[in-house]
Amino acid sequence: MSAMHTRRSDGATTLREMQEFAGFPSAAQRYIRRSLDIGLHRADAVALWSRDMVEAASIKAQLSIYCALDEIRHVIPDGPDLGDLMPFYGPLVAVSGFDLGQGRLNSFAAYRFLYERLLGSAVRPWLPGAFANAAMLPSLDPSYRRSLLETIPEAAATAPGWSIREPVFFPEWVEKCEPA
């Protein structure tokens, strides 16, 4: 594959990912950017994202929960062996349950977008099940559980395989500029 073709392909992929992100509600976009800052250790999330004491407490809780991500990254199974699943799936569902419990990721698409970036493409086969399990946690309101579960597309639930292409667009905080 030529270098020119690869750059065009990467550009088209980036544009598709940007368009997908732009389609999420603003609360989901904000939460994804904040979560990436926390999960990828990009910025001081409390200083950057908290608008009040309640949000600062939520970010501190997320910082604590997201400590599990480093371990999850190292134990993502590369096959269906149940022995490999035990140290991975429980922590993934727990972190996912925290994120869904925040009420800002309103769809499987937003959840998948975030988790592909937090954990990489190897986690894709496990995301529909982890999302469904986390959405079924009794700590979530039943109507919210239902609305979350209805967002899992049939194609994601029944996929015979998954792409190994890593995501290329990682949204970040953009400082507001005052008009001149």
C-alpha positions as CSV (number, residue, x, y, z in Angstrom):
1,M,0.0,0.0,0.0
2,S,1.4,3.4,-0.9
3,A,2.1,6.1,1.6
4,M,-0.3,8.4,-0.2
5,H,-3.1,5.9,-0.1
6,T,-2.5,5.3,3.6
7,R,-2.7,9.0,4.4
8,R,-6.0,9.3,2.5
9,S,-7.4,6.3,4.3
10,D,-6.3,7.7,7.7
11,G,-7.8,11.0,6.8
12,A,-11.1,9.4,5.8
13,T,-11.1,7.4,9.0
14,T,-10.4,10.4,11.1
15,L,-13.3,12.3,9.4
16,R,-15.7,9.4,10.0
17,E,-14.7,9.3,13.7
18,M,-15.1,13.0,14.0
19,Q,-18.5,12.9,12.4
20,E,-19.6,10.1,14.8
21,F,-18.4,12.1,17.8
22,A,-20.2,15.2,16.6
23,G,-23.4,13.2,16.5
24,F,-23.4,12.5,20.2
25,P,-25.3,14.8,22.6
26,S,-23.1,17.6,24.1
27,A,-23.2,15.9,27.5
28,A,-21.8,12.7,26.0
29,Q,-19.1,14.6,24.1
30,R,-18.1,16.4,27.3
31,Y,-18.0,13.2,29.3
32,I,-16.0,11.3,26.6
33,R,-13.4,14.1,26.5
34,R,-13.2,14.2,30.3
35,S,-13.0,10.4,30.5
36,L,-10.2,10.3,28.0
37,D,-8.2,12.9,30.0
38,I,-8.6,10.8,33.1
39,G,-8.2,7.3,31.5
40,L,-5.2,8.3,29.3
41,H,-3.7,10.6,32.0
42,R,-3.7,13.5,29.6
43,A,-4.6,16.3,32.0
44,D,-5.5,17.3,35.5
45,A,-9.2,16.5,35.1
46,V,-10.4,18.2,38.3
47,A,-8.8,21.5,37.3
48,L,-9.9,21.3,33.7
49,W,-13.4,19.9,33.9
50,S,-15.0,20.6,37.3
51,R,-17.4,23.5,37.3
52,D,-18.5,23.0,41.0
53,M,-17.9,20.8,44.0
54,V,-20.3,18.1,42.9
55,E,-18.6,17.7,39.6
56,A,-15.2,17.7,41.3
57,A,-16.3,14.9,43.5
58,S,-17.6,13.0,40.5
59,I,-14.3,13.4,38.8
60,K,-12.4,12.2,41.9
61,A,-14.6,9.1,42.0
62,Q,-13.9,8.5,38.3
63,L,-10.2,8.9,38.9
64,S,-10.4,6.2,41.5
65,I,-12.5,3.8,39.4
66,Y,-10.4,4.4,36.3
67,C,-7.3,3.0,38.2
68,A,-8.6,-0.4,37.0
69,L,-8.1,0.5,33.4
70,D,-4.4,0.0,33.5
71,E,-4.9,-3.6,34.7
72,I,-7.8,-4.2,32.3
73,R,-5.5,-3.2,29.3
74,H,-3.0,-5.9,30.3
75,V,-5.6,-8.8,30.5
76,I,-7.8,-8.3,27.5
77,P,-8.4,-11.8,26.2
78,D,-7.3,-12.6,22.7
79,G,-9.7,-15.6,22.5
80,P,-12.7,-17.2,24.0
81,D,-10.9,-19.0,26.9
82,L,-13.0,-18.6,30.0
83,G,-9.8,-18.7,32.2
84,D,-8.7,-15.5,30.5
85,L,-12.1,-13.9,31.0
86,M,-12.2,-13.9,34.8
87,P,-9.7,-11.2,35.6
88,F,-10.9,-9.1,32.7
89,Y,-14.7,-9.1,32.4
90,G,-15.6,-8.3,36.0
91,P,-13.5,-5.1,36.2
92,L,-14.6,-4.1,32.7
93,V,-18.3,-4.4,33.7
94,A,-17.6,-2.5,37.0
95,V,-15.9,0.4,35.3
96,S,-18.6,0.4,32.6
97,G,-21.3,0.4,35.2
98,F,-19.7,3.5,36.8
99,D,-19.7,5.3,33.4
100,L,-23.3,4.4,32.6
101,G,-24.3,5.4,36.1
102,Q,-23.1,8.9,35.4
103,G,-26.0,9.2,33.0
104,R,-24.1,10.9,30.2
105,L,-23.3,8.0,27.9
106,N,-26.8,7.5,26.5
107,S,-26.1,4.9,23.8
108,F,-23.9,1.9,23.0
109,A,-22.3,4.0,20.2
110,A,-21.1,6.6,22.7
111,Y,-19.9,3.9,25.1
112,R,-18.1,2.0,22.3
113,F,-16.5,5.2,21.1
114,L,-15.1,5.9,24.6
115,Y,-14.0,2.4,25.4
116,E,-12.2,1.8,22.1
117,R,-10.1,4.8,22.9
118,L,-9.5,3.9,26.6
119,L,-8.6,0.3,25.9
120,G,-7.8,-0.1,22.2
121,S,-9.3,-2.1,19.4
122,A,-8.6,-5.5,21.1
123,V,-11.6,-4.8,23.4
124,R,-14.2,-4.5,20.6
125,P,-15.5,-8.1,20.8
126,W,-16.2,-7.7,24.5
127,L,-17.9,-4.3,24.4
128,P,-21.5,-5.4,23.5
129,G,-21.6,-7.9,26.4
130,A,-19.9,-5.6,28.9
131,F,-22.3,-2.7,27.9
132,A,-25.4,-5.0,28.3
133,N,-24.2,-6.3,31.6
134,A,-23.4,-2.8,32.9
135,A,-26.8,-1.5,31.6
136,M,-28.5,-4.3,33.6
137,L,-27.0,-3.3,36.9
138,P,-29.8,-2.8,39.5
139,S,-28.3,0.6,40.5
140,L,-29.6,2.1,37.2
141,D,-33.2,3.2,36.8
142,P,-35.2,0.6,35.0
143,S,-36.3,3.0,32.2
144,Y,-32.7,4.1,31.7
145,R,-31.6,0.4,31.5
146,R,-34.2,-0.2,28.9
147,S,-33.2,2.9,26.8
148,L,-29.6,1.8,27.0
149,L,-30.2,-1.7,25.9
150,E,-32.3,-0.6,23.0
151,T,-29.3,1.2,21.5
152,I,-27.3,-2.0,21.0
153,P,-27.4,-2.5,17.2
154,E,-28.1,-6.1,16.0
155,A,-24.9,-5.9,14.0
156,A,-22.8,-5.3,17.2
157,A,-24.6,-8.1,19.0
158,T,-24.2,-10.7,16.3
159,A,-20.9,-9.6,14.6
160,P,-18.9,-12.6,13.3
161,G,-15.7,-10.5,13.7
162,W,-14.3,-7.1,14.6
163,S,-11.9,-4.7,13.1
164,I,-8.4,-4.5,14.6
165,R,-7.9,-1.0,13.3
166,E,-7.0,1.3,16.2
167,P,-9.1,4.5,16.6
168,V,-7.3,7.7,15.3
169,F,-9.5,10.5,16.6
170,F,-9.2,11.3,20.3
171,P,-11.3,14.4,21.1
172,E,-9.8,16.8,23.6
173,W,-10.8,20.0,25.5
174,V,-11.1,23.0,23.3
175,E,-10.7,26.4,25.0
176,K,-13.5,28.8,24.2
177,C,-12.4,32.0,22.4
178,E,-14.2,35.2,22.8
179,P,-15.2,36.8,19.4
180,A,-13.0,39.7,18.4
